[in-house]
Amino acid sequence: MAKRREFNVFSLSFLDIMSCGFGAVILIFIIINHATETTSQEINLQLLAEIRKIEENIRDETENLIELRNTVDETDDEIITTEGLIARIVEAIRELQAQIQETSEDGATQQDSIEKLKAELKRLETEAANLAGSVGADETAGTSLRSFVGEGNRQYLTGMNIGGEHIVILVDTSASMLDETIVNIIRRRNFAKEQKLDSPKWQRAIRTVEWIVANLPKDRSFQLYTFNTGITSATPDLASEWLNTLDSEAVEGVIEHLKQLEPGGGTSLHAAFSKLSSLDPQPDNVFLIVDGLPTLGDKEPKGSVVNSRERINLFTDSLKAIPVNTTINVILFPMEGDPMAAPSFWRLAQITGGSFLSPPDDWP
């Protein structure tokens, strides 16, 4: 009869299994701990990079704040100087008034002397009023180049970037700028020039240009072009040269030139955008005042009628002429029968980094 072997739970095989289990637990713990340390180091590096970026932003904003404070101090000095001039002029006015009073009381008969004194008094009063207006403009209007206040003093273009080093204003002078409906456009085309110039829609376009020019930055370069079938400069003698916004004669000259233009003809955006590429240096900010898609391209039209699809194709082809890195801000006036104009020009403003505005009837 065979002898039964005793059963022992602490046999060699059992100890081997336990050793393997403990070894696996230790290995997993080492792996998990190492991964935790690596992740922690990556997070710390990301936080450090973000902290450095924030510190750089704080440094830049501090420098901007210092520049703004210096600008405010300079403006305050100019206001104090202007106020001093006003005080001296007011004193001169009082002296002249006293002289006139004395002459009147003495019963003098020298009428010419009295009239000269009155004329000088009127001139000084006008100059004092202008200086007082300039102080008010410095405090409220910022960098306005010329005075312009629309109905209700509304500022609808606050979201539009008026800045830039070289600024171009493109104004549509086609026949469609005479009115908003096709029937009235056909009627007004047969009016006399004075009646065409008084068209409400065209007058709105002129006021829009006046608003933009009045808010251009000081000491910058600008030009104003009008376009229909072709393109013309508001300063024909300086068509390819940049004008300075500090040149008051040039600023007033372009406005007066625009007021004498008679809208007529078709619309060629290709002609307008091609002119931008010919300027040296090329513009970095453009204001396009228009009321619809183009009716002409760079070639002669095949027929006298252009349908909606053809106008969209003409618009798309004209975009190829826009210089690179040029911002296009669109101010779209209403026009009957052109439903694709708004989305097309809105997209143009978006892809060039500009703004799109379709102003109400009472603007500006």
LUMKOLKE-34388 format. One record per residue (C-alpha): y, x, z; residue number from 1; residue in three letters. Coordinates in nm, 3 decimals, padded with zeros to 5 digits, always signed. Layout:
N
rec py = Y, px = X, pz = Z, num = NUM, residu = Ala
...
This chain:
364
rec py = +00.000, px = +00.000, pz = +00.000, num = 1, residu = Met
rec py = +00.338, px = +00.150, pz = -00.115, num = 2, residu = Ala
rec py = +00.607, px = +00.223, pz = +00.137, num = 3, residu = Lys
rec py = +00.929, px = +00.014, pz = +00.103, num = 4, residu = Arg
rec py = +01.253, px = +00.220, pz = +00.051, num = 5, residu = Arg
rec py = +01.540, px = +00.147, pz = +00.286, num = 6, residu = Glu
rec py = +01.858, px = -00.005, pz = +00.137, num = 7, residu = Phe
rec py = +02.180, px = +00.198, pz = +00.203, num = 8, residu = Asn
rec py = +02.525, px = +00.064, pz = +00.098, num = 9, residu = Val
rec py = +02.679, px = +00.410, pz = +00.122, num = 10, residu = Phe
rec py = +02.470, px = +00.557, pz = -00.150, num = 11, residu = Ser
rec py = +02.603, px = +00.818, pz = -00.395, num = 12, residu = Leu
rec py = +02.654, px = +00.563, pz = -00.671, num = 13, residu = Ser
rec py = +02.873, px = +00.345, pz = -00.453, num = 14, residu = Phe
rec py = +03.089, px = +00.638, pz = -00.350, num = 15, residu = Leu
rec py = +03.135, px = +00.733, pz = -00.716, num = 16, residu = Asp
rec py = +03.258, px = +00.383, pz = -00.801, num = 17, residu = Ile
rec py = +03.501, px = +00.379, pz = -00.511, num = 18, residu = Met
rec py = +03.638, px = +00.722, pz = -00.607, num = 19, residu = Ser
rec py = +03.695, px = +00.608, pz = -00.963, num = 20, residu = Cys
rec py = +03.876, px = +00.297, pz = -00.843, num = 21, residu = Gly
rec py = +04.108, px = +00.490, pz = -00.612, num = 22, residu = Phe
rec py = +04.178, px = +00.739, pz = -00.890, num = 23, residu = Gly
rec py = +04.273, px = +00.459, pz = -01.130, num = 24, residu = Ala
rec py = +04.511, px = +00.309, pz = -00.872, num = 25, residu = Val
rec py = +04.682, px = +00.643, pz = -00.815, num = 26, residu = Ile
rec py = +04.715, px = +00.700, pz = -01.194, num = 27, residu = Leu
rec py = +04.874, px = +00.356, pz = -01.247, num = 28, residu = Ile
rec py = +05.117, px = +00.419, pz = -00.962, num = 29, residu = Phe
rec py = +05.225, px = +00.754, pz = -01.112, num = 30, residu = Ile
rec py = +05.279, px = +00.598, pz = -01.458, num = 31, residu = Ile
rec py = +05.480, px = +00.303, pz = -01.323, num = 32, residu = Ile
rec py = +05.697, px = +00.524, pz = -01.105, num = 33, residu = Asn
rec py = +05.777, px = +00.762, pz = -01.394, num = 34, residu = His
rec py = +05.875, px = +00.473, pz = -01.624, num = 35, residu = Ala
rec py = +06.103, px = +00.335, pz = -01.353, num = 36, residu = Thr
rec py = +06.281, px = +00.669, pz = -01.320, num = 37, residu = Glu
rec py = +06.326, px = +00.696, pz = -01.700, num = 38, residu = Thr
rec py = +06.469, px = +00.343, pz = -01.725, num = 39, residu = Thr
rec py = +06.705, px = +00.413, pz = -01.437, num = 40, residu = Ser
rec py = +06.833, px = +00.728, pz = -01.607, num = 41, residu = Gln
rec py = +06.894, px = +00.538, pz = -01.935, num = 42, residu = Glu
rec py = +07.085, px = +00.264, pz = -01.753, num = 43, residu = Ile
rec py = +07.299, px = +00.521, pz = -01.575, num = 44, residu = Asn
rec py = +07.388, px = +00.689, pz = -01.906, num = 45, residu = Leu
rec py = +07.490, px = +00.352, pz = -02.058, num = 46, residu = Gln
rec py = +07.707, px = +00.268, pz = -01.758, num = 47, residu = Leu
rec py = +07.871, px = +00.610, pz = -01.772, num = 48, residu = Leu
rec py = +07.953, px = +00.562, pz = -02.141, num = 49, residu = Ala
rec py = +08.104, px = +00.219, pz = -02.073, num = 50, residu = Glu
rec py = +08.311, px = +00.360, pz = -01.786, num = 51, residu = Ile
rec py = +08.449, px = +00.634, pz = -02.009, num = 52, residu = Arg
rec py = +08.536, px = +00.379, pz = -02.279, num = 53, residu = Lys
rec py = +08.719, px = +00.162, pz = -02.024, num = 54, residu = Ile
rec py = +08.908, px = +00.469, pz = -01.895, num = 55, residu = Glu
rec py = +09.017, px = +00.552, pz = -02.253, num = 56, residu = Glu
rec py = +09.136, px = +00.194, pz = -02.305, num = 57, residu = Asn
rec py = +09.334, px = +00.211, pz = -01.979, num = 58, residu = Ile
rec py = +09.491, px = +00.540, pz = -02.090, num = 59, residu = Arg
rec py = +09.591, px = +00.394, pz = -02.430, num = 60, residu = Asp
rec py = +09.737, px = +00.079, pz = -02.276, num = 61, residu = Glu
rec py = +09.933, px = +00.291, pz = -02.027, num = 62, residu = Thr
rec py = +10.089, px = +00.487, pz = -02.314, num = 63, residu = Glu
rec py = +10.175, px = +00.160, pz = -02.493, num = 64, residu = Asn
rec py = +10.335, px = +00.028, pz = -02.174, num = 65, residu = Leu
rec py = +10.551, px = +00.341, pz = -02.147, num = 66, residu = Ile
rec py = +10.666, px = +00.301, pz = -02.508, num = 67, residu = Glu
rec py = +10.751, px = -00.065, pz = -02.450, num = 68, residu = Leu
rec py = +10.952, px = +00.023, pz = -02.140, num = 69, residu = Arg
rec py = +11.145, px = +00.286, pz = -02.337, num = 70, residu = Asn
rec py = +11.217, px = +00.029, pz = -02.610, num = 71, residu = Thr
rec py = +11.340, px = -00.221, pz = -02.351, num = 72, residu = Val
rec py = +11.568, px = +00.045, pz = -02.199, num = 73, residu = Asp
rec py = +11.715, px = +00.127, pz = -02.543, num = 74, residu = Glu
rec py = +11.772, px = -00.244, pz = -02.613, num = 75, residu = Thr
rec py = +11.944, px = -00.287, pz = -02.277, num = 76, residu = Asp
rec py = +12.175, px = +00.006, pz = -02.359, num = 77, residu = Asp
rec py = +12.263, px = -00.154, pz = -02.695, num = 78, residu = Glu
rec py = +12.337, px = -00.487, pz = -02.525, num = 79, residu = Ile
rec py = +12.562, px = -00.317, pz = -02.267, num = 80, residu = Ile
rec py = +12.749, px = -00.134, pz = -02.546, num = 81, residu = Thr
rec py = +12.795, px = -00.456, pz = -02.743, num = 82, residu = Thr
rec py = +12.917, px = -00.641, pz = -02.437, num = 83, residu = Glu
rec py = +13.174, px = -00.365, pz = -02.382, num = 84, residu = Gly
rec py = +13.298, px = -00.407, pz = -02.740, num = 85, residu = Leu
rec py = +13.327, px = -00.781, pz = -02.685, num = 86, residu = Ile
rec py = +13.532, px = -00.726, pz = -02.370, num = 87, residu = Ala
rec py = +13.775, px = -00.493, pz = -02.553, num = 88, residu = Arg
rec py = +13.812, px = -00.740, pz = -02.841, num = 89, residu = Ile
rec py = +13.877, px = -01.028, pz = -02.600, num = 90, residu = Val
rec py = +14.146, px = -00.819, pz = -02.434, num = 91, residu = Glu
rec py = +14.304, px = -00.748, pz = -02.774, num = 92, residu = Ala
rec py = +14.299, px = -01.120, pz = -02.848, num = 93, residu = Ile
rec py = +14.485, px = -01.192, pz = -02.526, num = 94, residu = Arg
rec py = +14.748, px = -00.932, pz = -02.608, num = 95, residu = Glu
rec py = +14.800, px = -01.080, pz = -02.954, num = 96, residu = Leu
rec py = +14.827, px = -01.428, pz = -02.809, num = 97, residu = Gln
rec py = +15.091, px = -01.302, pz = -02.568, num = 98, residu = Ala
rec py = +15.283, px = -01.142, pz = -02.856, num = 99, residu = Gln
rec py = +15.273, px = -01.464, pz = -03.056, num = 100, residu = Ile
rec py = +15.392, px = -01.659, pz = -02.754, num = 101, residu = Gln
rec py = +15.679, px = -01.416, pz = -02.696, num = 102, residu = Glu
rec py = +15.783, px = -01.431, pz = -03.060, num = 103, residu = Thr
rec py = +15.781, px = -01.810, pz = -03.052, num = 104, residu = Ser
rec py = +15.980, px = -01.825, pz = -02.731, num = 105, residu = Glu
rec py = +16.244, px = -01.584, pz = -02.868, num = 106, residu = Asp
rec py = +16.295, px = -01.813, pz = -03.167, num = 107, residu = Gly
rec py = +16.221, px = -01.539, pz = -03.418, num = 108, residu = Ala
rec py = +16.241, px = -01.634, pz = -03.781, num = 109, residu = Thr
rec py = +16.012, px = -01.365, pz = -03.914, num = 110, residu = Gln
rec py = +15.739, px = -01.597, pz = -04.038, num = 111, residu = Gln
rec py = +15.546, px = -01.316, pz = -04.208, num = 112, residu = Asp
rec py = +15.502, px = -01.128, pz = -03.881, num = 113, residu = Ser
rec py = +15.374, px = -01.439, pz = -03.710, num = 114, residu = Ile
rec py = +15.125, px = -01.512, pz = -03.991, num = 115, residu = Glu
rec py = +14.997, px = -01.153, pz = -03.981, num = 116, residu = Lys
rec py = +14.945, px = -01.178, pz = -03.609, num = 117, residu = Leu
rec py = +14.759, px = -01.505, pz = -03.649, num = 118, residu = Lys
rec py = +14.540, px = -01.357, pz = -03.924, num = 119, residu = Ala
rec py = +14.459, px = -01.057, pz = -03.703, num = 120, residu = Glu
rec py = +14.382, px = -01.292, pz = -03.417, num = 121, residu = Leu
rec py = +14.142, px = -01.493, pz = -03.633, num = 122, residu = Lys
rec py = +13.969, px = -01.175, pz = -03.750, num = 123, residu = Arg
rec py = +13.919, px = -01.054, pz = -03.394, num = 124, residu = Leu
rec py = +13.785, px = -01.393, pz = -03.283, num = 125, residu = Glu
rec py = +13.534, px = -01.388, pz = -03.570, num = 126, residu = Thr
rec py = +13.424, px = -01.036, pz = -03.485, num = 127, residu = Glu
rec py = +13.382, px = -01.128, pz = -03.118, num = 128, residu = Ala
rec py = +13.171, px = -01.429, pz = -03.215, num = 129, residu = Ala
rec py = +12.949, px = -01.212, pz = -03.436, num = 130, residu = Asn
rec py = +12.901, px = -00.957, pz = -03.161, num = 131, residu = Leu
rec py = +12.815, px = -01.229, pz = -02.912, num = 132, residu = Ala
rec py = +12.562, px = -01.366, pz = -03.158, num = 133, residu = Gly
rec py = +12.406, px = -01.024, pz = -03.200, num = 134, residu = Ser
rec py = +12.358, px = -00.994, pz = -02.823, num = 135, residu = Val
rec py = +12.186, px = -01.332, pz = -02.816, num = 136, residu = Gly
rec py = +11.966, px = -01.232, pz = -03.108, num = 137, residu = Ala
rec py = +11.858, px = -00.913, pz = -02.933, num = 138, residu = Asp
rec py = +11.756, px = -01.112, pz = -02.629, num = 139, residu = Glu
rec py = +11.575, px = -01.397, pz = -02.806, num = 140, residu = Thr
rec py = +11.498, px = -01.321, pz = -03.171, num = 141, residu = Ala
rec py = +11.346, px = -00.975, pz = -03.146, num = 142, residu = Gly
rec py = +11.367, px = -00.779, pz = -03.472, num = 143, residu = Thr
rec py = +11.517, px = -01.044, pz = -03.701, num = 144, residu = Ser
rec py = +11.694, px = -00.890, pz = -03.999, num = 145, residu = Leu
rec py = +11.904, px = -01.196, pz = -04.075, num = 146, residu = Arg
rec py = +11.972, px = -01.528, pz = -03.905, num = 147, residu = Ser
rec py = +11.742, px = -01.815, pz = -04.001, num = 148, residu = Phe
rec py = +11.673, px = -02.130, pz = -03.802, num = 149, residu = Val
rec py = +11.459, px = -02.407, pz = -03.949, num = 150, residu = Gly
rec py = +11.463, px = -02.772, pz = -03.857, num = 151, residu = Glu
rec py = +11.390, px = -02.799, pz = -03.487, num = 152, residu = Gly
rec py = +11.380, px = -02.417, pz = -03.458, num = 153, residu = Asn
rec py = +11.003, px = -02.425, pz = -03.512, num = 154, residu = Arg
rec py = +10.802, px = -02.105, pz = -03.542, num = 155, residu = Gln
rec py = +10.485, px = -02.196, pz = -03.730, num = 156, residu = Tyr
rec py = +10.404, px = -01.841, pz = -03.843, num = 157, residu = Leu
rec py = +10.347, px = -01.693, pz = -03.501, num = 158, residu = Thr
rec py = +09.984, px = -01.620, pz = -03.591, num = 159, residu = Gly
rec py = +10.071, px = -01.438, pz = -03.913, num = 160, residu = Met
rec py = +10.114, px = -01.062, pz = -03.912, num = 161, residu = Asn
rec py = +10.467, px = -00.988, pz = -04.041, num = 162, residu = Ile
rec py = +10.423, px = -00.612, pz = -03.991, num = 163, residu = Gly
rec py = +10.328, px = -00.330, pz = -04.226, num = 164, residu = Gly
rec py = +10.486, px = -00.019, pz = -04.373, num = 165, residu = Glu
rec py = +10.509, px = -00.147, pz = -04.734, num = 166, residu = His
rec py = +10.543, px = -00.525, pz = -04.760, num = 167, residu = Ile
rec py = +10.541, px = -00.736, pz = -05.078, num = 168, residu = Val
rec py = +10.638, px = -01.102, pz = -05.111, num = 169, residu = Ile
rec py = +10.488, px = -01.282, pz = -05.415, num = 170, residu = Leu
rec py = +10.647, px = -01.617, pz = -05.501, num = 171, residu = Val
rec py = +10.497, px = -01.863, pz = -05.749, num = 172, residu = Asp
rec py = +10.771, px = -01.983, pz = -05.987, num = 173, residu = Thr
rec py = +10.554, px = -02.192, pz = -06.218, num = 174, residu = Ser
rec py = +10.647, px = -02.549, pz = -06.317, num = 175, residu = Ala
rec py = +10.417, px = -02.690, pz = -06.047, num = 176, residu = Ser
rec py = +10.663, px = -02.566, pz = -05.781, num = 177, residu = Met
rec py = +10.899, px = -02.847, pz = -05.889, num = 178, residu = Leu
rec py = +10.699, px = -03.123, pz = -05.716, num = 179, residu = Asp
rec py = +10.368, px = -03.217, pz = -05.555, num = 180, residu = Glu
rec py = +10.252, px = -03.473, pz = -05.813, num = 181, residu = Thr
rec py = +10.177, px = -03.417, pz = -06.181, num = 182, residu = Ile
rec py = +10.390, px = -03.711, pz = -06.294, num = 183, residu = Val
rec py = +10.700, px = -03.586, pz = -06.113, num = 184, residu = Asn
rec py = +10.641, px = -03.231, pz = -06.236, num = 185, residu = Ile
rec py = +10.648, px = -03.356, pz = -06.596, num = 186, residu = Ile
rec py = +10.966, px = -03.552, pz = -06.521, num = 187, residu = Arg
rec py = +11.146, px = -03.265, pz = -06.350, num = 188, residu = Arg
rec py = +11.062, px = -03.020, pz = -06.630, num = 189, residu = Arg
rec py = +11.311, px = -03.210, pz = -06.847, num = 190, residu = Asn
rec py = +11.589, px = -03.208, pz = -06.586, num = 191, residu = Phe
rec py = +11.895, px = -02.986, pz = -06.599, num = 192, residu = Ala
rec py = +11.875, px = -02.647, pz = -06.425, num = 193, residu = Lys
rec py = +12.082, px = -02.760, pz = -06.126, num = 194, residu = Glu
rec py = +11.845, px = -03.052, pz = -06.064, num = 195, residu = Gln
rec py = +11.540, px = -02.827, pz = -06.092, num = 196, residu = Lys
rec py = +11.686, px = -02.585, pz = -05.839, num = 197, residu = Leu
rec py = +11.743, px = -02.874, pz = -05.596, num = 198, residu = Asp
rec py = +11.377, px = -02.984, pz = -05.607, num = 199, residu = Ser
rec py = +11.256, px = -03.028, pz = -05.246, num = 200, residu = Pro
rec py = +10.938, px = -02.829, pz = -05.300, num = 201, residu = Lys
rec py = +11.123, px = -02.535, pz = -05.457, num = 202, residu = Trp
rec py = +11.381, px = -02.539, pz = -05.179, num = 203, residu = Gln
rec py = +11.097, px = -02.520, pz = -04.925, num = 204, residu = Arg
rec py = +10.965, px = -02.212, pz = -05.105, num = 205, residu = Ala
rec py = +11.308, px = -02.047, pz = -05.084, num = 206, residu = Ile
rec py = +11.338, px = -02.127, pz = -04.712, num = 207, residu = Arg
rec py = +10.990, px = -01.983, pz = -04.657, num = 208, residu = Thr
rec py = +11.097, px = -01.655, pz = -04.819, num = 209, residu = Val
rec py = +11.414, px = -01.654, pz = -04.607, num = 210, residu = Glu
rec py = +11.204, px = -01.697, pz = -04.292, num = 211, residu = Trp
rec py = +10.971, px = -01.411, pz = -04.384, num = 212, residu = Ile
rec py = +11.256, px = -01.177, pz = -04.479, num = 213, residu = Val
rec py = +11.442, px = -01.261, pz = -04.157, num = 214, residu = Ala
rec py = +11.137, px = -01.157, pz = -03.950, num = 215, residu = Asn
rec py = +11.040, px = -00.838, pz = -04.134, num = 216, residu = Leu
rec py = +11.025, px = -00.527, pz = -03.914, num = 217, residu = Pro
rec py = +11.327, px = -00.299, pz = -03.915, num = 218, residu = Lys
rec py = +11.326, px = +00.021, pz = -04.121, num = 219, residu = Asp
rec py = +11.031, px = -00.077, pz = -04.342, num = 220, residu = Arg
rec py = +10.982, px = -00.087, pz = -04.720, num = 221, residu = Ser
rec py = +10.961, px = -00.419, pz = -04.901, num = 222, residu = Phe
rec py = +10.978, px = -00.582, pz = -05.245, num = 223, residu = Gln
rec py = +10.994, px = -00.940, pz = -05.372, num = 224, residu = Leu
rec py = +10.832, px = -01.044, pz = -05.700, num = 225, residu = Tyr
rec py = +10.821, px = -01.383, pz = -05.871, num = 226, residu = Thr
rec py = +10.540, px = -01.477, pz = -06.106, num = 227, residu = Phe
rec py = +10.442, px = -01.751, pz = -06.350, num = 228, residu = Asn
rec py = +10.300, px = -01.640, pz = -06.687, num = 229, residu = Thr
rec py = +10.420, px = -01.288, pz = -06.598, num = 230, residu = Gly
rec py = +10.579, px = -01.112, pz = -06.303, num = 231, residu = Ile
rec py = +10.944, px = -01.020, pz = -06.236, num = 232, residu = Thr
rec py = +11.115, px = -00.827, pz = -05.958, num = 233, residu = Ser
rec py = +11.397, px = -00.983, pz = -05.760, num = 234, residu = Ala
rec py = +11.577, px = -00.650, pz = -05.819, num = 235, residu = Thr
rec py = +11.521, px = -00.583, pz = -06.193, num = 236, residu = Pro
rec py = +11.695, px = -00.244, pz = -06.179, num = 237, residu = Asp
rec py = +11.458, px = -00.132, pz = -05.901, num = 238, residu = Leu
rec py = +11.143, px = -00.317, pz = -06.009, num = 239, residu = Ala
rec py = +10.903, px = -00.034, pz = -05.921, num = 240, residu = Ser
rec py = +11.089, px = +00.102, pz = -05.619, num = 241, residu = Glu
rec py = +11.066, px = +00.007, pz = -05.255, num = 242, residu = Trp
rec py = +11.368, px = -00.143, pz = -05.078, num = 243, residu = Leu
rec py = +11.452, px = -00.080, pz = -04.713, num = 244, residu = Asn
rec py = +11.477, px = -00.371, pz = -04.472, num = 245, residu = Thr
rec py = +11.785, px = -00.211, pz = -04.312, num = 246, residu = Leu
rec py = +11.969, px = -00.236, pz = -04.645, num = 247, residu = Asp
rec py = +12.154, px = -00.565, pz = -04.588, num = 248, residu = Ser
rec py = +12.282, px = -00.577, pz = -04.946, num = 249, residu = Glu
rec py = +11.927, px = -00.550, pz = -05.083, num = 250, residu = Ala
rec py = +11.800, px = -00.817, pz = -04.843, num = 251, residu = Val
rec py = +12.075, px = -01.061, pz = -04.938, num = 252, residu = Glu
rec py = +12.041, px = -00.969, pz = -05.305, num = 253, residu = Gly
rec py = +11.676, px = -01.069, pz = -05.334, num = 254, residu = Val
rec py = +11.746, px = -01.403, pz = -05.165, num = 255, residu = Ile
rec py = +12.039, px = -01.480, pz = -05.395, num = 256, residu = Glu
rec py = +11.833, px = -01.381, pz = -05.699, num = 257, residu = His
rec py = +11.554, px = -01.617, pz = -05.592, num = 258, residu = Leu
rec py = +11.797, px = -01.907, pz = -05.544, num = 259, residu = Lys
rec py = +11.903, px = -01.881, pz = -05.909, num = 260, residu = Gln
rec py = +11.551, px = -01.885, pz = -06.057, num = 261, residu = Leu
rec py = +11.436, px = -02.192, pz = -06.248, num = 262, residu = Glu
rec py = +11.063, px = -02.275, pz = -06.199, num = 263, residu = Pro
rec py = +10.865, px = -02.315, pz = -06.521, num = 264, residu = Gly
rec py = +10.556, px = -02.211, pz = -06.715, num = 265, residu = Gly
rec py = +10.197, px = -02.157, pz = -06.603, num = 266, residu = Gly
rec py = +10.047, px = -01.949, pz = -06.321, num = 267, residu = Thr
rec py = +09.887, px = -01.606, pz = -06.364, num = 268, residu = Ser
rec py = +09.758, px = -01.450, pz = -06.043, num = 269, residu = Leu
rec py = +09.620, px = -01.161, pz = -06.247, num = 270, residu = His
rec py = +09.974, px = -01.057, pz = -06.341, num = 271, residu = Ala
rec py = +10.083, px = -01.076, pz = -05.976, num = 272, residu = Ala
rec py = +09.792, px = -00.879, pz = -05.833, num = 273, residu = Phe
rec py = +09.802, px = -00.617, pz = -06.111, num = 274, residu = Ser
rec py = +10.161, px = -00.533, pz = -06.016, num = 275, residu = Lys
rec py = +10.047, px = -00.443, pz = -05.664, num = 276, residu = Leu
rec py = +09.824, px = -00.166, pz = -05.800, num = 277, residu = Ser
rec py = +10.114, px = -00.009, pz = -05.993, num = 278, residu = Ser
rec py = +10.330, px = +00.045, pz = -05.684, num = 279, residu = Leu
rec py = +10.343, px = +00.388, pz = -05.522, num = 280, residu = Asp
rec py = +10.256, px = +00.383, pz = -05.241, num = 281, residu = Pro
rec py = +10.056, px = +00.065, pz = -05.265, num = 282, residu = Gln
rec py = +10.141, px = -00.224, pz = -05.028, num = 283, residu = Pro
rec py = +09.950, px = -00.276, pz = -04.705, num = 284, residu = Asp
rec py = +10.070, px = -00.632, pz = -04.638, num = 285, residu = Asn
rec py = +10.133, px = -00.907, pz = -04.896, num = 286, residu = Val
rec py = +10.270, px = -01.261, pz = -04.854, num = 287, residu = Phe
rec py = +10.157, px = -01.492, pz = -05.133, num = 288, residu = Leu
rec py = +10.353, px = -01.818, pz = -05.166, num = 289, residu = Ile
rec py = +10.164, px = -02.042, pz = -05.410, num = 290, residu = Val
rec py = +10.063, px = -02.405, pz = -05.462, num = 291, residu = Asp
rec py = +09.735, px = -02.393, pz = -05.654, num = 292, residu = Gly
rec py = +09.474, px = -02.204, pz = -05.852, num = 293, residu = Leu
rec py = +09.587, px = -02.010, pz = -06.162, num = 294, residu = Pro
rec py = +09.600, px = -02.160, pz = -06.510, num = 295, residu = Thr
rec py = +09.620, px = -01.824, pz = -06.692, num = 296, residu = Leu
rec py = +09.434, px = -01.494, pz = -06.682, num = 297, residu = Gly
rec py = +09.479, px = -01.153, pz = -06.838, num = 298, residu = Asp
rec py = +09.404, px = -01.297, pz = -07.184, num = 299, residu = Lys
rec py = +09.553, px = -01.574, pz = -07.394, num = 300, residu = Glu
rec py = +09.394, px = -01.915, pz = -07.317, num = 301, residu = Pro
rec py = +09.168, px = -02.069, pz = -07.579, num = 302, residu = Lys
rec py = +09.310, px = -02.419, pz = -07.535, num = 303, residu = Gly
rec py = +09.604, px = -02.603, pz = -07.383, num = 304, residu = Ser
rec py = +09.399, px = -02.765, pz = -07.103, num = 305, residu = Val
rec py = +09.224, px = -02.578, pz = -06.818, num = 306, residu = Val
rec py = +08.965, px = -02.762, pz = -06.612, num = 307, residu = Asn
rec py = +08.879, px = -02.704, pz = -06.246, num = 308, residu = Ser
rec py = +08.582, px = -02.473, pz = -06.311, num = 309, residu = Arg
rec py = +08.788, px = -02.254, pz = -06.545, num = 310, residu = Glu
rec py = +09.065, px = -02.226, pz = -06.288, num = 311, residu = Arg
rec py = +08.815, px = -02.110, pz = -06.025, num = 312, residu = Ile
rec py = +08.685, px = -01.848, pz = -06.271, num = 313, residu = Asn
rec py = +09.042, px = -01.728, pz = -06.337, num = 314, residu = Leu
rec py = +09.100, px = -01.703, pz = -05.963, num = 315, residu = Phe
rec py = +08.781, px = -01.502, pz = -05.911, num = 316, residu = Thr
rec py = +08.868, px = -01.262, pz = -06.196, num = 317, residu = Asp
rec py = +09.218, px = -01.204, pz = -06.057, num = 318, residu = Ser
rec py = +09.075, px = -01.079, pz = -05.725, num = 319, residu = Leu
rec py = +08.947, px = -00.766, pz = -05.900, num = 320, residu = Lys
rec py = +09.307, px = -00.649, pz = -05.947, num = 321, residu = Ala
rec py = +09.389, px = -00.649, pz = -05.572, num = 322, residu = Ile
rec py = +09.422, px = -00.291, pz = -05.437, num = 323, residu = Pro
rec py = +09.176, px = -00.179, pz = -05.171, num = 324, residu = Val
rec py = +09.285, px = -00.218, pz = -04.806, num = 325, residu = Asn
rec py = +09.562, px = -00.465, pz = -04.894, num = 326, residu = Thr
rec py = +09.607, px = -00.763, pz = -04.661, num = 327, residu = Thr
rec py = +09.685, px = -01.092, pz = -04.837, num = 328, residu = Ile
rec py = +09.856, px = -01.364, pz = -04.631, num = 329, residu = Asn
rec py = +09.854, px = -01.699, pz = -04.814, num = 330, residu = Val
rec py = +10.111, px = -01.977, pz = -04.769, num = 331, residu = Ile
rec py = +09.977, px = -02.268, pz = -04.971, num = 332, residu = Leu
rec py = +10.205, px = -02.558, pz = -05.068, num = 333, residu = Phe
rec py = +10.051, px = -02.898, pz = -05.156, num = 334, residu = Pro
rec py = +09.959, px = -02.984, pz = -05.514, num = 335, residu = Met
rec py = +09.791, px = -03.294, pz = -05.653, num = 336, residu = Glu
rec py = +09.457, px = -03.263, pz = -05.832, num = 337, residu = Gly
rec py = +09.357, px = -02.916, pz = -05.709, num = 338, residu = Asp
rec py = +09.101, px = -02.969, pz = -05.427, num = 339, residu = Pro
rec py = +08.948, px = -02.620, pz = -05.457, num = 340, residu = Met
rec py = +09.276, px = -02.439, pz = -05.398, num = 341, residu = Ala
rec py = +09.266, px = -02.453, pz = -05.017, num = 342, residu = Ala
rec py = +08.910, px = -02.320, pz = -04.967, num = 343, residu = Pro
rec py = +08.959, px = -02.054, pz = -05.236, num = 344, residu = Ser
rec py = +09.280, px = -01.913, pz = -05.092, num = 345, residu = Phe
rec py = +09.146, px = -01.945, pz = -04.737, num = 346, residu = Trp
rec py = +08.852, px = -01.727, pz = -04.839, num = 347, residu = Arg
rec py = +09.091, px = -01.475, pz = -05.001, num = 348, residu = Leu
rec py = +09.284, px = -01.444, pz = -04.676, num = 349, residu = Ala
rec py = +08.962, px = -01.402, pz = -04.478, num = 350, residu = Gln
rec py = +08.807, px = -01.125, pz = -04.691, num = 351, residu = Ile
rec py = +09.132, px = -00.925, pz = -04.696, num = 352, residu = Thr
rec py = +09.201, px = -00.962, pz = -04.324, num = 353, residu = Gly
rec py = +09.505, px = -01.185, pz = -04.372, num = 354, residu = Gly
rec py = +09.610, px = -01.531, pz = -04.259, num = 355, residu = Ser
rec py = +09.610, px = -01.869, pz = -04.432, num = 356, residu = Phe
rec py = +09.878, px = -02.131, pz = -04.374, num = 357, residu = Leu
rec py = +09.937, px = -02.473, pz = -04.530, num = 358, residu = Ser
rec py = +10.268, px = -02.574, pz = -04.368, num = 359, residu = Pro
rec py = +10.385, px = -02.932, pz = -04.305, num = 360, residu = Pro
rec py = +10.666, px = -03.092, pz = -04.502, num = 361, residu = Asp
rec py = +10.936, px = -03.013, pz = -04.244, num = 362, residu = Asp
rec py = +10.866, px = -02.640, pz = -04.231, num = 363, residu = Trp
rec py = +11.047, px = -02.412, pz = -04.205, num = 364, residu = Pro
